[in-house]
Amino acid sequence: MLINEFDLTVEPGERVALEAPSGAGKTTLCRLLAGYLSPQAGVVEVDGAPVSCGRRRRGARRVQLIWQHPEEACDPLLRLDATLSEGLPRGECLHDARPSDLMERFGIAGEWLSRFPHELSGGELMRLCVVRALLARPRYLICDEMTAMLDAITQARVWTQLIEVAEREQLGLVVVSHSPELLDRVATRRVSLAR
Ligand SMILES: Nc1ncnc2c1ncn2[C@@H]1O[C@H](COP(=O)(O)OP(=O)(O)OP(=O)(O)O)[C@@H](O)[C@H]1O
């Protein structure tokens, strides 16, 4: 069994670094936490309610996963305004105050929205995926090597903005990174997955 007898509670506003050697199961745990995989035993809960998996996953907005390959997280046939709108709660639109603020924070240019995913750079598309995740008003964000593909300056900007939003909205973050410097900067607590 890859992950056994593991227990983790993430408080609102906490940023927990998940540490383990390569292949130990960090990405697998991230996918479990976000409801993309179903545990063979045990449960993932938000406020006492289980995070749903499978076809109903789409409705599980409270835990959002952002990982390092944004091109795999976007429908290549959808223009980016439709991709971004996937994150919006019913009744909200991209021109509302909160989406506009988030787009500005993360440097999403209006002209990108009529393009397709392959017409943005990897870093631009990743930032768009961060905004899409935040639009869903999650309680928790799971960041799996989220900024690994970015240059150091863009990485620092993204994290500065994300930490500001997370503190303001009291989001709980789980952060996976192979960069100890990044974890030193962003994490408020470290948890080891090592067996
Ligand atoms: N779909 C799958 N089917 C079978 N084995 C898998 C699958 N996905 C991952 N694994 C295996 O599960 C183990 C854990 O993989 P995982 O990607 O969770 O590790 P990780 O800690 O995130 O590694 P890294 O730091 O290298 O990204 C690995 O041995 C991997 O080969």
The ligand as a Gaussian input file, in Angstrom:
#p B3LYP/6-31G(d) Opt

LIG

0 1
 N       -1.814000       5.341000     -12.213000
 C       -0.848000       4.692000     -11.576000
 N       -0.803000       3.341000     -11.636000
 C        0.160000       2.659000     -10.972000
 N        1.111000       3.226000     -10.221000
 C        1.106000       4.563000     -10.139000
 C        0.140000       5.364000     -10.802000
 N        0.402000       6.658000     -10.518000
 C        1.483000       6.663000      -9.730000
 N        1.915000       5.407000      -9.506000
 C        3.041000       5.003000      -8.662000
 O        2.756000       5.429000      -7.338000
 C        3.938000       5.874000      -6.713000
 C        3.728000       7.289000      -6.175000
 O        3.581000       8.190000      -7.257000
 P        3.370000       9.743000      -6.989000
 O        3.310000      10.410000      -8.321000
 O        2.223000       9.919000      -6.069000
 O        4.724000      10.112000      -6.204000
 P        5.361000      11.512000      -5.819000
 O        5.748000      11.432000      -4.384000
 O        4.454000      12.624000      -6.208000
 O        6.655000      11.512000      -6.734000
 P        7.507000      12.703000      -7.399000
 O        8.088000      13.490000      -6.260000
 O        8.555000      11.963000      -8.158000
 O        6.592000      13.497000      -8.270000
 C        5.052000       5.799000      -7.747000
 O        5.809000       4.637000      -7.474000
 C        4.331000       5.692000      -9.054000
 O        5.076000       4.951000      -9.984000

